[in-house]
Amino acid sequence: MAGQSGAGLEVYNEKRDFSQTAEPRGRKARAPGHAFVIQKHAATRLHYDLRLELDGVLKSWAVAKGPSLVPGEKRLAVHVEDHPLDYATFEGTIPKGNYGAGAVIVWDRGTWVPVGGDYATGKLEFELKGEKLAGRWHLVRMRGKRGENWLLIKSDDDAARPDDAPDILTERPESVTTGRTVEEVAEGAENKPKPAKPAAKRKPARDEAAPARRATKAPMPDFIQPALATLKPAPPTGAKWLHEVKFDGYRLQARLEGQQVRLLTRSGLDWTDRFGTGVTDALRALPAETAIIDGELVVETGAGSSDFPALQADLSEGRNDRFVFYVFDLIYLNGHDLRTVPLIERKGLLEDLVGSDPGRVRFSSHFGESGSMVLRHACRLSLEGIISKEADAPYRSGRGKGWIKSKCSARQEFVVAGYVPSTTSDKLVGSLALGVFDGGTLNYVGRVGTGFSATVAADLRDRLDGMRIDRSPFAGKLTADEARGVRHVRPELVAEVEFRAWTADGLLRHASFRGLREDKPASDVVRESGPAGETPKPQKRRVTLTHPDRIYWPDEGITKEGLADYYAEVWPRIAPFITGRPLALLRCPGGIGGQRFFQKHAWNGMSKHITPVKDPQNKAEEAMVAITDLDGLMGLVQAAALEIHPWGSTVADWDHPDTLTMDLDPGEGVTWEAVIAGAQEVRQRLTDAGLAAFVKTSGGKGLHVVAPLLPRADWDAVKDFTKGLAEAMAADSPGAYVATVTKSKRRGRILIDYLRNQRGMTAVAAYSTRARPGAAVSMPVAWEELDQIGPAHFTVENTPNRLAALTRDPWEDFRTAARPLEVTGQRRKP
């Protein structure tokens, strides 16, 4: 091993910025010796670094749990880069942002004497002569671990201790050079000798005693088949159940064996390399030598909502910075099989192991309240649903009655058995023909034609073209409409699809593609819920859409058909805010990434269901547009109207507004909490003026505070009132608010925009979509919901679930709460 003193330190030097850290530079060796040092290192994960002087460098191992004086007890020792001999005296703090950041103390030092074996062969026996450690030790390289993982084992001699003796790590935590603990170094205590601390009472290490009652000491098992939940229409009741959020991602089993971490799918496939290093590094940092953890890897969007399409998009793009692994069960820990331990105890151990910090690995909390209440709350926040589990149950592999899943919407996997090409491009999929197995035969359940991003539609087309077959794989013959345009493929791919309900004849209604499930075989796909509809049918659409598979929101895969389905679903709620009013439309014929323009006048070729209306004050002006029914709204969809901005007055009374809107538009650097506080202040000022105040998200960065009016005051009076309100807020809190649109004055402040309250101006309608990435909608919410959501939390995809879960519409009393804006000869002061 001669010559490693130079080359062996290259890795050490490359990992460190010596302008920031006080660690010594790697340099050539001095005269050979046999020094050893053990440094206690409070990095991301507390560990002990064993360093033996050999061939002019310090050969180094990171011992996660520290050395044990119990003979035969194996401690994992991960081989790391060589360190220079000068490192033996290093004690201090490595600054944040640097490799190995954290406090370091010299926990023990002395000399070591080779006794037998050889470093090169991976078996080294030696004697330590230190201030804390003594006697014979073994370092043994583990097979099949590419050389990094070794075991540190104490020999049975006079320096060894029995199992019940004090632990040297807790008995002697101080530095042998300064007397400081690693915590004191981290806190910046002075570098001066301190008296040795008295022996502390030993606490059993996790691997020295059963971690919970009923745990079984056993070797780490091979892959454990995961526990699976049974779908029920409602969560179970009773005190024996606890309830968790149902995540929308990939179910994974994390296996920790020393420094090796593997992520296995629910069928046992090794997907570790698919997710980058962020999650595996976080798992590796957990204070466990061996563990099997059950969880779900997700990408979160909005206020804590997991998003499976976003997860698939990140995987296809090679992006891994948004991955979060939520863990909800602990199956094995440090030599103990926990499957017979009650769930509530397993979760307690898991929470202790993971902690509460919101890192890449997060503990999935549970709720003991009423399951139906937890489900309603989850659905109102547009989550997928909940999983209810028996608190005292063991971990049982397979599908059983101890885990019950309740969903906010109908969603399951289906087999892809065919596709219809896109009408807008010969390189894209337009829709997929889907089926489920029943007794070995494949039954047709309908098509899904929205939810594909442009990239996914192209990838699916490439993949399915190579899977084409001549005959239909479905057991029954399709009708002419069902078979039209379908190109059949081998029924091997599994797609996850969200849908509103089953029709009476057993077909999907309002289906939206969520992604491919490569972790589940097609043969396992069966119908999960019955053919009865789960939700009331929305009003039927009668307007024919041309090119229904035209993609309006590319990243989200929302098509013209998908937008039409959304508006049909929310029609009863949006209708009062857009019918019988002059409208301004933001049209995007090519979707949000193409040409866009505002349209407030009638145009040639517009749908016959869109009504031209004349402004009585401007009869010479071109006709404006309005709608009166769902067919009119479908005409707007056909025209690619991706935003709908109504006047605050109706065509029956153009000059007396019935709606007042204050738009809170945050400048750069303004927090969501500040926006909420601003909205609450607007609410109070409106209330003081005798008006009712309602709130909705804008679908962008801010909030709209909206007051219904009895249409008595004219536009000038309403504008004067709202201008006075905005200027009063800006005058009272000039550091928080501005009332002028000038962008240079808005940094760090909120614009209180009152200009929408004048004749001819508009504000985006409640429930209208926004022509922005994410497909957010402007959502009416209850005031108490604001701190539970984000500004763009509600989208085309999750809004129907929210509305179905509401027990009461937060804007239910909007029109009945209308009050007149009382004005006199002078401007009304807010």
Solvent accessible surface area in square Angstrom, and as a share of the most:
residue,aa,sasa,rsa
1,M,83,0.37
2,A,101,0.79
3,G,60,0.58
4,Q,63,0.28
5,S,22,0.14
6,G,40,0.38
7,A,67,0.52
8,G,17,0.17
9,L,4,0.02
10,E,98,0.44
11,V,71,0.41
12,Y,0,0.00
13,N,53,0.27
14,E,139,0.62
15,K,84,0.36
16,R,27,0.10
17,D,62,0.32
18,F,35,0.15
19,S,100,0.65
20,Q,106,0.47
21,T,9,0.05
22,A,87,0.67
23,E,7,0.03
24,P,31,0.19
25,R,160,0.58
26,G,16,0.16
27,R,125,0.46
28,K,163,0.69
29,A,38,0.29
30,R,136,0.50
31,A,78,0.60
32,P,125,0.78
33,G,31,0.29
34,H,90,0.40
35,A,32,0.25
36,F,4,0.02
37,V,1,0.00
38,I,2,0.01
39,Q,0,0.00
40,K,15,0.06
41,H,19,0.08
42,A,33,0.26
43,A,27,0.21
44,T,128,0.74
45,R,33,0.12
46,L,84,0.42
47,H,29,0.13
48,Y,11,0.04
49,D,7,0.04
50,L,3,0.01
51,R,7,0.03
52,L,1,0.01
53,E,5,0.02
54,L,40,0.20
55,D,59,0.31
56,G,8,0.08
57,V,0,0.00
58,L,1,0.01
59,K,5,0.02
60,S,0,0.00
61,W,1,0.00
62,A,20,0.15
63,V,1,0.01
64,A,14,0.11
65,K,42,0.18
66,G,0,0.00
67,P,2,0.02
68,S,9,0.06
69,L,13,0.06
70,V,19,0.11
71,P,44,0.28
72,G,49,0.47
73,E,34,0.15
74,K,115,0.49
75,R,7,0.03
76,L,8,0.04
77,A,0,0.00
78,V,18,0.10
79,H,34,0.15
80,V,45,0.26
81,E,22,0.10
82,D,14,0.07
83,H,6,0.03
84,P,1,0.01
85,L,15,0.07
86,D,48,0.25
87,Y,4,0.01
88,A,23,0.18
89,T,110,0.64
90,F,18,0.08
91,E,31,0.14
92,G,16,0.15
93,T,70,0.41
94,I,3,0.01
95,P,49,0.31
96,K,190,0.81
97,G,87,0.83
98,N,22,0.11
99,Y,94,0.36
100,G,23,0.22
101,A,29,0.23
102,G,17,0.16
103,A,3,0.02
104,V,2,0.01
105,I,0,0.00
106,V,1,0.00
107,W,0,0.00
108,D,0,0.00
109,R,101,0.37
110,G,26,0.25
111,T,67,0.39
112,W,3,0.01
113,V,63,0.36
114,P,67,0.42
115,V,57,0.33
116,G,28,0.27
117,G,64,0.62
118,D,69,0.36
119,Y,35,0.13
120,A,66,0.51
121,T,95,0.55
122,G,1,0.01
123,K,131,0.56
124,L,13,0.06
125,E,40,0.18
126,F,0,0.00
127,E,55,0.25
128,L,4,0.02
129,K,111,0.47
130,G,26,0.25
131,E,94,0.42
132,K,23,0.10
133,L,1,0.01
134,A,43,0.33
135,G,12,0.12
136,R,112,0.41
137,W,2,0.01
138,H,60,0.27
139,L,0,0.00
140,V,45,0.26
141,R,83,0.30
142,M,60,0.27
143,R,226,0.82
144,G,78,0.75
145,K,41,0.17
146,R,211,0.77
147,G,29,0.28
148,E,69,0.31
149,N,8,0.04
150,W,1,0.00
151,L,31,0.15
152,L,7,0.03
153,I,29,0.15
154,K,3,0.01
155,S,20,0.13
156,D,122,0.63
157,D,48,0.25
158,D,154,0.80
159,A,31,0.24
160,A,21,0.16
161,R,63,0.23
162,P,86,0.54
163,D,104,0.54
164,D,127,0.66
165,A,17,0.13
166,P,65,0.41
167,D,23,0.12
168,I,8,0.04
169,L,20,0.10
170,T,50,0.29
171,E,28,0.12
172,R,69,0.25
173,P,29,0.18
174,E,5,0.02
175,S,2,0.01
176,V,25,0.14
177,T,49,0.29
178,T,12,0.07
179,G,7,0.07
180,R,14,0.05
181,T,14,0.08
182,V,4,0.02
183,E,99,0.44
184,E,38,0.17
185,V,6,0.03
186,A,65,0.51
187,E,146,0.66
188,G,60,0.58
189,A,30,0.23
190,E,116,0.52
191,N,109,0.56
192,K,105,0.45
193,P,114,0.71
194,K,67,0.28
195,P,118,0.74
196,A,71,0.55
197,K,79,0.33
198,P,116,0.73
199,A,72,0.56
200,A,49,0.38
201,K,186,0.79
202,R,50,0.18
203,K,156,0.66
204,P,97,0.61
205,A,22,0.17
206,R,76,0.28
207,D,28,0.14
208,E,55,0.25
209,A,50,0.39
210,A,61,0.47
211,P,27,0.17
212,A,17,0.13
213,R,130,0.47
214,R,138,0.50
215,A,20,0.16
216,T,70,0.41
217,K,151,0.64
218,A,31,0.24
219,P,119,0.75
220,M,40,0.18
221,P,29,0.18
222,D,123,0.64
223,F,53,0.22
224,I,6,0.03
225,Q,103,0.46
226,P,9,0.06
227,A,4,0.03
228,L,43,0.21
229,A,11,0.08
230,T,35,0.21
231,L,49,0.25
232,K,84,0.36
233,P,135,0.85
234,A,62,0.48
235,P,11,0.07
236,P,27,0.17
237,T,115,0.67
238,G,53,0.51
239,A,108,0.84
240,K,119,0.50
241,W,24,0.08
242,L,6,0.03
243,H,3,0.01
244,E,3,0.01
245,V,39,0.22
246,K,34,0.15
247,F,23,0.09
248,D,6,0.03
249,G,1,0.01
250,Y,1,0.00
251,R,30,0.11
252,L,2,0.01
253,Q,6,0.03
254,A,0,0.00
255,R,11,0.04
256,L,1,0.01
257,E,54,0.24
258,G,5,0.05
259,Q,43,0.19
260,Q,62,0.28
261,V,8,0.05
262,R,77,0.28
263,L,0,0.00
264,L,6,0.03
265,T,1,0.00
266,R,56,0.20
267,S,58,0.38
268,G,27,0.26
269,L,88,0.44
270,D,78,0.41
271,W,20,0.07
272,T,22,0.13
273,D,141,0.73
274,R,95,0.35
275,F,0,0.00
276,G,25,0.24
277,T,92,0.54
278,G,21,0.20
279,V,0,0.00
280,T,7,0.04
281,D,72,0.37
282,A,27,0.21
283,L,0,0.00
284,R,68,0.25
285,A,26,0.20
286,L,15,0.08
287,P,69,0.43
288,A,1,0.01
289,E,29,0.13
290,T,32,0.19
291,A,0,0.00
292,I,0,0.00
293,I,0,0.00
294,D,2,0.01
295,G,0,0.00
296,E,22,0.10
297,L,0,0.00
298,V,0,0.00
299,V,0,0.00
300,E,42,0.19
301,T,46,0.27
302,G,57,0.55
303,A,45,0.35
304,G,42,0.40
305,S,13,0.09
306,S,23,0.15
307,D,30,0.16
308,F,0,0.00
309,P,33,0.21
310,A,16,0.12
311,L,0,0.00
312,Q,33,0.15
313,A,37,0.29
314,D,2,0.01
315,L,31,0.15
316,S,79,0.51
317,E,126,0.56
318,G,63,0.61
319,R,97,0.35
320,N,54,0.28
321,D,82,0.42
322,R,73,0.27
323,F,1,0.00
324,V,11,0.06
325,F,0,0.00
326,Y,29,0.11
327,V,0,0.00
328,F,14,0.06
329,D,0,0.00
330,L,0,0.00
331,I,0,0.00
332,Y,5,0.02
333,L,0,0.00
334,N,7,0.04
335,G,22,0.21
336,H,6,0.03
337,D,18,0.09
338,L,0,0.00
339,R,75,0.27
340,T,73,0.43
341,V,0,0.00
342,P,1,0.01
343,L,2,0.01
344,I,72,0.36
345,E,44,0.20
346,R,1,0.01
347,K,1,0.01
348,G,32,0.31
349,L,22,0.11
350,L,0,0.00
351,E,83,0.37
352,D,99,0.51
353,L,5,0.02
354,V,22,0.12
355,G,31,0.29
356,S,108,0.70
357,D,112,0.58
358,P,109,0.68
359,G,36,0.35
360,R,67,0.24
361,V,10,0.06
362,R,59,0.22
363,F,28,0.12
364,S,4,0.03
365,S,66,0.42
366,H,59,0.27
367,F,86,0.36
368,G,63,0.60
369,E,89,0.40
370,S,62,0.40
371,G,2,0.02
372,S,49,0.32
373,M,88,0.39
374,V,16,0.09
375,L,24,0.12
376,R,107,0.39
377,H,77,0.34
378,A,4,0.03
379,C,8,0.05
380,R,53,0.19
381,L,23,0.11
382,S,11,0.07
383,L,28,0.14
384,E,23,0.10
385,G,0,0.00
386,I,0,0.00
387,I,24,0.12
388,S,0,0.00
389,K,2,0.01
390,E,40,0.18
391,A,20,0.15
392,D,103,0.53
393,A,12,0.09
394,P,45,0.29
395,Y,11,0.04
396,R,140,0.51
397,S,56,0.36
398,G,31,0.29
399,R,129,0.47
400,G,32,0.31
401,K,166,0.70
402,G,14,0.13
403,W,25,0.09
404,I,11,0.05
405,K,24,0.10
406,S,0,0.00
407,K,38,0.16
408,C,18,0.11
409,S,15,0.10
410,A,17,0.13
411,R,17,0.06
412,Q,7,0.03
413,E,18,0.08
414,F,0,0.00
415,V,0,0.00
416,V,0,0.00
417,A,0,0.00
418,G,0,0.00
419,Y,0,0.00
420,V,25,0.15
421,P,28,0.18
422,S,14,0.09
423,T,82,0.48
424,T,54,0.31
425,S,37,0.24
426,D,113,0.59
427,K,146,0.62
428,L,31,0.15
429,V,6,0.03
430,G,4,0.04
431,S,13,0.08
432,L,0,0.00
433,A,0,0.00
434,L,0,0.00
435,G,0,0.00
436,V,4,0.02
437,F,39,0.16
438,D,91,0.47
439,G,83,0.80
440,G,64,0.61
441,T,67,0.39
442,L,6,0.03
443,N,53,0.27
444,Y,34,0.13
445,V,0,0.00
446,G,5,0.05
447,R,76,0.28
448,V,1,0.00
449,G,21,0.20
450,T,10,0.06
451,G,10,0.09
452,F,4,0.02
453,S,18,0.11
454,A,43,0.34
455,T,85,0.49
456,V,45,0.26
457,A,1,0.01
458,A,32,0.25
459,D,79,0.41
460,L,4,0.02
461,R,22,0.08
462,D,106,0.55
463,R,102,0.37
464,L,0,0.00
465,D,62,0.32
466,G,61,0.58
467,M,14,0.06
468,R,123,0.45
469,I,59,0.30
470,D,146,0.75
471,R,198,0.72
472,S,49,0.32
473,P,33,0.21
474,F,15,0.06
475,A,67,0.52
476,G,47,0.45
477,K,200,0.85
478,L,21,0.10
479,T,79,0.46
480,A,78,0.60
481,D,98,0.51
482,E,38,0.17
483,A,43,0.33
484,R,148,0.54
485,G,46,0.45
486,V,19,0.11
487,R,81,0.30
488,H,32,0.14
489,V,0,0.00
490,R,96,0.35
491,P,40,0.25
492,E,91,0.41
493,L,19,0.09
494,V,5,0.03
495,A,0,0.00
496,E,9,0.04
497,V,0,0.00
498,E,17,0.07
499,F,2,0.01
500,R,20,0.07
501,A,0,0.00
502,W,3,0.01
503,T,32,0.18
504,A,101,0.78
505,D,109,0.56
506,G,8,0.08
507,L,42,0.21
508,L,20,0.10
509,R,32,0.12
510,H,44,0.20
511,A,11,0.09
512,S,23,0.15
513,F,5,0.02
514,R,17,0.06
515,G,1,0.01
516,L,20,0.10
517,R,17,0.06
518,E,75,0.33
519,D,3,0.01
520,K,31,0.13
521,P,69,0.43
522,A,12,0.09
523,S,84,0.54
524,D,79,0.41
525,V,2,0.01
526,V,80,0.46
527,R,80,0.29
528,E,56,0.25
529,S,31,0.20
530,G,40,0.39
531,P,73,0.46
532,A,75,0.58
533,G,48,0.47
534,E,89,0.40
535,T,31,0.18
536,P,119,0.75
537,K,149,0.63
538,P,28,0.18
539,Q,96,0.43
540,K,163,0.69
541,R,59,0.22
542,R,179,0.65
543,V,22,0.12
544,T,116,0.68
545,L,16,0.08
546,T,74,0.43
547,H,77,0.35
548,P,46,0.29
549,D,19,0.10
550,R,77,0.28
551,I,29,0.15
552,Y,1,0.00
553,W,0,0.00
554,P,47,0.30
555,D,112,0.58
556,E,40,0.18
557,G,0,0.00
558,I,6,0.03
559,T,2,0.01
560,K,7,0.03
561,E,52,0.23
562,G,8,0.08
563,L,0,0.00
564,A,0,0.00
565,D,19,0.10
566,Y,6,0.02
567,Y,0,0.00
568,A,1,0.01
569,E,33,0.15
570,V,1,0.00
571,W,25,0.09
572,P,96,0.60
573,R,65,0.24
574,I,0,0.00
575,A,17,0.13
576,P,69,0.43
577,F,28,0.12
578,I,0,0.00
579,T,36,0.21
580,G,23,0.22
581,R,11,0.04
582,P,0,0.00
583,L,0,0.00
584,A,14,0.11
585,L,0,0.00
586,L,13,0.07
587,R,32,0.12
588,C,0,0.00
589,P,54,0.34
590,G,50,0.48
591,G,0,0.00
592,I,24,0.12
593,G,72,0.69
594,G,35,0.34
595,Q,131,0.58
596,R,105,0.38
597,F,70,0.29
598,F,125,0.52
599,Q,29,0.13
600,K,92,0.39
601,H,38,0.17
602,A,29,0.23
603,W,47,0.17
604,N,153,0.79
605,G,82,0.79
606,M,35,0.16
607,S,26,0.16
608,K,180,0.76
609,H,57,0.26
610,I,4,0.02
611,T,50,0.29
612,P,76,0.48
613,V,23,0.13
614,K,108,0.46
615,D,6,0.03
616,P,64,0.40
617,Q,111,0.49
618,N,65,0.33
619,K,150,0.64
620,A,110,0.85
621,E,56,0.25
622,E,116,0.52
623,A,21,0.16
624,M,8,0.03
625,V,0,0.00
626,A,3,0.02
627,I,0,0.00
628,T,93,0.54
629,D,52,0.27
630,L,1,0.01
631,D,5,0.03
632,G,0,0.00
633,L,0,0.00
634,M,0,0.00
635,G,1,0.01
636,L,1,0.00
637,V,1,0.00
638,Q,55,0.24
639,A,14,0.11
640,A,4,0.03
641,A,1,0.01
642,L,0,0.00
643,E,6,0.03
644,I,0,0.00
645,H,15,0.07
646,P,14,0.09
647,W,11,0.04
648,G,13,0.13
649,S,0,0.00
650,T,38,0.22
651,V,48,0.27
652,A,97,0.75
653,D,51,0.26
654,W,18,0.06
655,D,41,0.21
656,H,62,0.28
657,P,1,0.01
658,D,18,0.09
659,T,25,0.14
660,L,0,0.00
661,T,11,0.06
662,M,0,0.00
663,D,11,0.06
664,L,0,0.00
665,D,39,0.20
666,P,8,0.05
667,G,11,0.10
668,E,119,0.54
669,G,73,0.70
670,V,30,0.17
671,T,79,0.46
672,W,41,0.14
673,E,121,0.54
674,A,39,0.31
675,V,2,0.01
676,I,24,0.12
677,A,59,0.46
678,G,0,0.00
679,A,0,0.00
680,Q,68,0.30
681,E,50,0.23
682,V,0,0.00
683,R,90,0.33
684,Q,100,0.44
685,R,40,0.15
686,L,0,0.00
687,T,74,0.43
688,D,102,0.53
689,A,11,0.09
690,G,48,0.47
691,L,7,0.03
692,A,29,0.22
693,A,15,0.12
694,F,26,0.11
695,V,0,0.00
696,K,8,0.03
697,T,1,0.01
698,S,9,0.06
699,G,3,0.03
700,G,11,0.11
701,K,123,0.52
702,G,4,0.04
703,L,0,0.00
704,H,5,0.02
705,V,0,0.00
706,V,5,0.03
707,A,0,0.00
708,P,0,0.00
709,L,5,0.02
710,L,63,0.31
711,P,61,0.38
712,R,162,0.59
713,A,10,0.08
714,D,64,0.33
715,W,14,0.05
716,D,102,0.53
717,A,20,0.16
718,V,0,0.00
719,K,60,0.25
720,D,56,0.29
721,F,0,0.00
722,T,0,0.00
723,K,68,0.29
724,G,5,0.05
725,L,0,0.00
726,A,0,0.00
727,E,68,0.31
728,A,29,0.22
729,M,0,0.00
730,A,20,0.15
731,A,78,0.60
732,D,96,0.50
733,S,36,0.23
734,P,81,0.51
735,G,62,0.60
736,A,39,0.30
737,Y,16,0.06
738,V,9,0.05
739,A,15,0.12
740,T,69,0.40
741,V,76,0.44
742,T,67,0.39
743,K,165,0.70
744,S,99,0.64
745,K,106,0.45
746,R,26,0.10
747,R,170,0.62
748,G,40,0.38
749,R,63,0.23
750,I,4,0.02
751,L,5,0.02
752,I,0,0.00
753,D,18,0.09
754,Y,23,0.09
755,L,55,0.27
756,R,70,0.25
757,N,3,0.02
758,Q,43,0.19
759,R,62,0.22
760,G,36,0.34
761,M,82,0.37
762,T,21,0.12
763,A,14,0.11
764,V,5,0.03
765,A,4,0.03
766,A,3,0.02
767,Y,5,0.02
768,S,0,0.00
769,T,0,0.00
770,R,22,0.08
771,A,1,0.01
772,R,94,0.34
773,P,106,0.67
774,G,28,0.27
775,A,1,0.00
776,A,4,0.03
777,V,1,0.00
778,S,0,0.00
779,M,1,0.00
780,P,1,0.01
781,V,3,0.02
782,A,24,0.19
783,W,30,0.10
784,E,127,0.57
785,E,2,0.01
786,L,2,0.01
787,D,114,0.59
788,Q,62,0.28
789,I,7,0.04
790,G,12,0.12
791,P,41,0.26
792,A,50,0.39
793,H,7,0.03
794,F,1,0.01
795,T,25,0.15
796,V,11,0.06
797,E,43,0.20
798,N,26,0.13
799,T,0,0.00
800,P,14,0.09
801,N,10,0.05
802,R,0,0.00
803,L,17,0.09
804,A,62,0.48
805,A,18,0.14
806,L,28,0.14
807,T,114,0.66
808,R,130,0.48
809,D,33,0.17
810,P,23,0.14
811,W,14,0.05
812,E,103,0.46
813,D,62,0.32
814,F,5,0.02
815,R,86,0.32
816,T,111,0.64
817,A,19,0.14
818,A,9,0.07
819,R,117,0.43
820,P,26,0.16
821,L,6,0.03
822,E,107,0.48
823,V,60,0.35
824,T,117,0.68
825,G,86,0.82
826,Q,151,0.67
827,R,93,0.34
828,R,65,0.24
829,K,139,0.59
830,P,42,0.27
